[in-house]
Amino acid sequence: MKKILFILIALTIVATAFAQDDKQTFTRKILIEQFTGADCGWCPSGADRIATAITGNSNVLWIKYHAGYGTDFLTNDIATAMTRFYGGNTFAPAVMFDRTHFSAANPAPVMSIGQVSEIRQYLAQAKAVATTCKVYTPEVSYNPATRHLSGTVSGRFGDNSFGDSTRLIVFVIEDSLIGRQSDYNNGTQYSFVHMGTVRSAITDMWGDPLTVDVDNNNSFSYTIDYTLPADYVYKNCRIAALVYHYDPSDVNNCPVLNAAMSDYLYQSLGIGEVDESCTMRLFPNPAHDIVTVELASDYSAAACQMTLIDASGRQLMQRSFAGTAACQFSIASLPAGIYLLRVTTPDGIATRQLMKR
């Protein structure tokens, strides 16, 4: 009897695996693309509302273009080009969800950042759009000595919902970029931490055509072979990949089919490669209350500085400490969500994501 039961369980597991492999629709990772700028005084509060709306939602990717309201030190050709999704006059703070036209008050996918309830409404609408495309988390390896980034972006389609207009975009996203930011609620800040910035494209900014292997489960794969520019801090960089429908003549016909984001490149060092900066432990993570920071090297008293940053880029806490002892702090009063911990030492900077439950 036990043998029969074991066989049935095994068959169930195998059947489930095949069922997953044969799926026609997949879970959607909603892509939020925000338009912002250093002179946009309402942009920090707009980012706050997005951060609140997505708290607890793991199926969301959030990136930012510094365009739509003047220019600043993070404005680049990609950000400027993406303003075509406004379909007319530009403004900020602004946002679009999966490059899809959801708001009747706007002529194109880009819309004003509304209240938290409105953002959640658009997230629900985006989630309800079925997708037959799956993008796996990019697999990357980084060599700090040569600044070479290699790896693959892969995925598959559940059916034949792809064609010549289906494209893959691979962006380099960088966090913790320090610069000026106008903030009508808190005054101009000169050490604002800009997060989720689109820095460059590994593919063409409008994407590269996909080659789909119809004989192998409608799968696709793209090889990353890229040298990270010298002014990028690799510890703060991630790779974002998105598959979408490219229509150069109609901005309302360019929906994102699915997207994925890698971890930070400091966690993607290749075999035998050495991290040239400081090493830090952060635990527990996720955390409810007390968090501990430990450094691998000893430093004299007050030689290290810890900064806690929220999703919009505001610095919530700063503290100096010695590297010879663990530094503890409480996040009990903070709302649940994703934060960034940045530690500066004589040997360099370490950055970690911290999740508050």
N, C-alpha and C positions, 0 to 999 in steps of 0.2 A: 504493500500500500504506500509506504514511504517513497519507494522507488518511482511509482507512478506519479505521486505528487511532485517529486523533484523534476520529473520529465515535463510535467505540465507547466511548472514554474519556468523551467528553462525555455520551453516553447513560447511562453508568454513574453519573456524578455526579448527573445529573438524577433518575435512578431512586432513588438513595440519598436525595436530598433529599425526594422524595415518600414514600419508605418511612418516613423520620423523621417526616414530617408526619402520616402515617397510623397511627403507632404507637398501640397500644391500652394498653400498659403503659409506665411510665416509671421512671427511677432515683429511688429514694426518698431524700430528705434527712431523716434521722432527727432528730426533735426531742427533746432532753433537757431536761426541766423539773425543776430541783432546788429543794428546799425547805430553807431555811437560816435562820440567825438569829445576831445578835451574841452571844447568851448560849449558843449551841451550841458547846461546846468541841471536839466531834469534827467539826464541819463543815469546817474547813480541811483536815483530813486526808482527809475524804470527797471534797472537791473535788480534792485531789491525785490520788486514785485515778481519778476520772473523767478528769482531764487526761491521766494516763498511758494509760488505756484507749483514748482517742480519738486519741492521737498518730498522725499519718500518715493519718488518715481525714478526707477533705475533705467527705464527705457527712453531716456531723453539725452541728446547730445546738444551742447550749447556752445556756439562759436560766435565771434564778433568781428565786424568790419568797421574800421575807423573811417567812415564816410557817411554822407547824408546831411551833415551839418558842419560845414567847413572842413579843414584838414588839420592834422597834427603830426607828431613825429612817428606815428604808427600807420598813417595813411599810405597805401601802396596801390599799384596798378590793379591788383585784384579787387580791393575794396571799392575803388572808383568804378571798375567795370560792373560790379554787382549791383550798383545803383540802378541798372536797367530794370530791375525787378520792382521798382517803384511804379513804373508805367507813367511817369510824369514828374511833377515837382517832388523834390526830396525834402526830408525833415528828419529830426531825431528828438527823442528816442523812438526807434522804430524796430519792427520785428517781422519775420515771416516764419511760417511753420511748413516744413517740407516743400517750400517753394510752390505752395498751393494757394489759390485764391479762395479765401474763406469769408472775407468781410465784404458785405455789399456796399459799405461806405467808402471802399477804396477800389480803384480800377484794376489793381494788380495784386500779387501776393504780399507785398510789403504793407504793413498797417501800423498805426500808432500802438504803443504799448499801453493797454488798458489796465483796468483794475485786476486784482488777483483772480476774482471770479470769472472775468472775461478771458484771461489767459488760460485758465483751467478749461473753459468751454471750448476754446480753439484746440487745446491739447486733446480733448475728448473727441472732437471732430476729426483731427488728424489720425488719432488712434483707430477710429472706426473705418478708415479707408483700408481695405484689404490689400495686402501686397503679396505678390508671387515671387519676390526677390529676397534673398538672404545674403547679407554681407558678414563674413566672419571677422572677429577681432584681428586687426593686422598683426602679423608675426614679423617682428623687426629685431635686428641686432645692430648695436652701435659700437664703434671703436673710437674712444675719445682721442687717441693719439693721432689718428688720421682724419677724424671727423666724418668718417664714412658710415653711411646708413644703408643697410641692406635688409632684404626681407621680401615678404609677399602679402598681397591683398587678394583674398579669394572669396568665392561665394557660389551661389547657384540660383537657378530659376526653377520654380515649381512647374512651369509650363512654358510654352513658346512665346511668352509675353516680352520679347526683346527683338531688337532689329538694329538697323544702321544708325538710328538716332539714340540708342541706349549707350550712355557713356559713364565712365568711371572718373571721378575726381579724387585726387589724393593731396591733402593739404598738410602743411606743417603748422601746428598750433603751439603758441608759446604763452605761458603764464608768467606772472610776477615781473612785468615790465614796469619800471618805476617812472612816473612822469606827472606832469601837471594835469589837474582835472577840475573844471568848474563844477560847483555843487551849490545849488540855490538854497539847500537846507542846511549846509554846513560850511559854506564859504569855499573859496578856491583852495584846493589842496595841492601841494607841490611834491608830495611823496606818495601820491595815489598809486595803488598796485593794480595795473591793468591785467585782466585775466582773459583767457580764451581767445587771444588775438590770432587771426589768420595772418601768418607771416609770409608764406610762399606756397607755391604749388609744385609738387613733384611731377604731376601730369601737366598737360595744358590746363589753364585756369578754367576752361569750359569743358574739360574732360577729354580723355582718350577713348576712342571706340573700343568696345568690348569684343573679344573673340570668345565665343561660347562653344564649348564642346558638347554638342547635342548627344553624342554617343556615351558621354560620361555624366549622366544625370544633369544635363544642362549647366555644367559647372564652368567657371571662369577663374583665371588667375592672372595677376599682374605682378611683375618683378620690380621691386624697389632697388634702385642703384643711384644713390644721391649723396652729395657732399654737403653737410650742414654748414651754412655760412658762418664765418668766424665770429660775428657779433651775436649769434644765438647762444643762449645758455642751455646746453643740451639737457641738463637736469630738469628744466622747466618745459621741455618740449614733448609733445605727443603727435601722433599721426592720426588724422581723420580721413576716412574714406566714405564716399557716397556715390551711389548709383542713381542716375536720374535720366529723364527723357529730355533730350536737347532739341529745342526748337528755336532757332535764332530769330524767327519772325514773329513769335507769339510768346510773351513772358507768362501768359496764363496756361501754357501747354508745356511746362517744364517741371513736372512733379518729381520730387525725390522718391524713389522706390524703397530705398532702405539705406542705412548708414551704420558705421561702426567707428570706434575710437580705440587706439592702442593705449597702453600704460605709458608712464613717463620713460624716457629713454635711459635714465639711470638704472632702471630695472631691466634693461634690454642689452646689457653689455655682453659682447660675445665671449666665447671661451678663451681664457688666457689674457683677456683685456683687463686693464687695471683702471679703476676709477681714480682720476687725478685729484679729486677734491676731498672734502671731509666726509666722514661716514657717521650716520646718525640712526639711532633706534627710537621709535615712537610707539608707545604702548600704554594701555590697550587701544586698539583701533579696529572697529568702532569703539566708542566710549560713551559713558553716561555722565561721568563727573570728573574724577581726577585723571589727568594724563601725565605721563612721565616721558621726558626727553633725556636720552643718554648719548654721549659722543664717544667715539672710539679713541680719541686722542686727549691728552691732558693739556689744559691751557691755564694760564694764570687767572686770578680772580677778575671777574668782570670783563673777560676777554671775548666772551660770546654774547650775541644778542638774539633773542627769540622774538619773532613777530607772528601774531595770529591774524589772518586775513579772511574776510567773508567773501561770499560769491561775487559781490559787486566790486570788490577791490579795496574796501575800507579796512584800515588797520584797527583791529579791535583791542589788541593788547601788545605791549612791548615790555621786554624784561631782559636785563643783563644778568649773566651768571658765569660761573667758572666751569670749565670743561672737566674738572676733576670730580665733580659731583653731579648727580642727576638733578634735573630741574623739573619740578612738578607744578602744575597749575590746574585750576578748576574751570570746566566748561558747563557747569550745572545750570548757570543762568542763561545760556545760549539756546536758541531754538534748534530743533533737529535740522540737520542738513550737512552739506559738504563745506569744509573750511580748508584753508591752506596754511601750513606751518612752515615758516621760513627761518632758518638758523644761520647766522653769519658768524664765521670763525676766522682766525688768522690764516687758515689754510684754504678758505673758500666758503661756498654757500651750499647748504643742503635744504631741499624742499620736499615736503611730504603732504599728501592729502590726508585730512583727518575727517572722519565721519562722526557726527554727534547723533546718537539715537534718541 
